[in-house]
Amino acid sequence: MSDLRRFAWYPATLKLNWALSGPVPWTAEEVRGAGTVHLGSGLDGLTHYAADLATDRRPRQPFLLLGQMTAADPTRSPEGTEVVWAYTHLPRRIAGDPEVVRRQVAAVEELLEQHAPGFGGRVLNRVCRRPVIWRRPTGR
């Protein structure tokens, strides 16, 4: 049981899934056919992101791992459409707050819009998987 008390929890995961009316309109042609895209704001941005997570602040500039399912496998959605998912992290202490989640979803979609202008206009549906926060066992 003492091992569990010392266990270091990883930041909570926020996952988003989108159904799009067409492919992601990336400005960087190189990522249009990629199955997986890492998206952020460079090394400085990643440093700030990690510092925000470590100090229980909502990262203002998220770092994303994004999967373009139809780009990797055209059978994943009807012809001409795209299925995309992304995940990012939030500090565990604040990840259960619906307002924090709402603001982070907006920050994720703003980041996508910066790198793929018109992304929001292609969204047919969005499903947000909010973090599930497990609490450490107590007692005994």
C-alpha positions in Angstrom: 0.0 0.0 0.0 2.9 2.4 0.7 3.9 2.0 -3.0 0.5 3.4 -4.0 0.9 6.4 -1.7 4.2 7.3 -3.5 2.8 6.7 -7.0 3.2 9.8 -9.2 0.0 10.4 -11.2 0.4 11.5 -14.8 -1.6 14.6 -15.8 -5.2 14.0 -16.8 -6.0 13.4 -20.5 -8.5 15.4 -22.5 -9.5 13.7 -25.7 -11.5 15.2 -28.6 -13.0 13.4 -31.6 -14.2 15.2 -34.7 -16.2 14.2 -37.7 -15.3 16.7 -40.5 -16.9 17.4 -43.8 -13.5 17.3 -45.5 -9.8 16.8 -44.8 -8.1 19.1 -42.2 -7.1 22.2 -44.2 -3.5 22.4 -43.0 -1.3 25.2 -44.1 1.7 22.9 -44.0 1.3 20.6 -46.9 3.6 18.0 -45.4 1.1 17.0 -42.7 -2.0 16.6 -44.9 -1.5 12.9 -45.4 0.1 12.1 -42.0 -1.6 9.6 -39.8 -0.3 11.3 -36.6 0.6 15.0 -36.1 2.3 16.5 -33.1 1.1 20.1 -32.8 2.3 22.9 -30.4 4.3 26.0 -30.4 7.9 24.8 -30.6 10.3 24.0 -27.8 9.5 27.2 -25.8 5.8 26.4 -26.0 6.4 22.8 -24.9 8.5 24.1 -22.0 5.7 26.4 -20.9 3.1 23.6 -21.4 5.1 21.3 -19.1 5.6 24.0 -16.5 1.9 24.8 -16.5 1.1 21.1 -15.9 3.7 20.8 -13.2 2.3 23.9 -11.3 -1.4 23.0 -11.7 -2.2 25.7 -14.2 -4.3 25.2 -17.3 -1.9 25.3 -20.3 -2.8 28.4 -22.3 -1.0 26.9 -25.3 -1.8 23.2 -25.5 0.4 20.6 -27.0 -1.6 18.0 -29.1 -1.1 14.5 -30.4 -3.6 14.4 -33.3 -4.6 11.4 -35.4 -6.0 11.8 -38.9 -7.8 8.5 -39.2 -9.0 8.8 -42.8 -5.7 10.0 -44.0 -4.2 6.8 -42.6 -7.0 4.6 -43.7 -9.6 5.9 -46.2 -12.2 3.3 -45.1 -12.5 5.1 -41.7 -15.1 7.6 -43.0 -17.3 8.2 -46.0 -15.5 9.5 -49.1 -14.7 13.2 -48.9 -14.9 13.3 -45.1 -12.4 13.0 -42.3 -12.3 11.5 -38.8 -9.8 13.2 -36.5 -9.0 12.8 -32.8 -6.6 14.7 -30.6 -5.5 14.6 -27.0 -3.8 16.9 -24.6 -3.3 17.1 -20.9 -4.6 19.1 -17.9 -3.3 19.2 -14.3 -5.2 16.5 -12.3 -6.1 19.1 -9.6 -8.2 21.2 -12.0 -9.2 18.7 -14.7 -12.6 17.9 -13.2 -13.7 21.5 -13.4 -16.2 21.8 -16.4 -15.1 25.5 -17.0 -11.4 24.5 -17.2 -12.3 21.7 -19.7 -14.5 24.1 -21.8 -11.6 26.6 -22.0 -9.1 23.9 -22.9 -11.3 22.6 -25.7 -11.6 26.2 -27.0 -7.7 26.5 -26.8 -7.3 23.3 -28.7 -9.6 24.4 -31.5 -8.0 27.8 -31.6 -4.6 26.1 -32.1 -6.0 23.9 -34.8 -7.5 27.0 -36.5 -4.1 28.7 -36.5 -2.5 25.8 -38.3 -5.5 24.8 -40.4 -7.7 27.8 -41.1 -11.3 26.8 -41.7 -11.0 23.7 -39.5 -14.0 24.8 -37.4 -16.2 25.3 -40.5 -15.6 21.6 -41.4 -16.7 20.2 -38.0 -19.9 18.1 -38.4 -19.7 16.7 -34.9 -17.4 16.8 -31.8 -17.3 14.4 -28.9 -15.3 15.5 -25.9 -14.0 12.8 -23.5 -13.4 14.6 -20.2 -10.7 13.4 -17.9 -11.7 10.8 -15.3 -9.9 11.7 -12.0 -9.1 8.7 -9.9 -8.4 9.5 -6.2 -5.6 8.0 -4.2 -6.7 5.2 -1.8 -6.9 6.4 1.8 -6.5 4.7 5.1 -5.4 1.3 6.2 
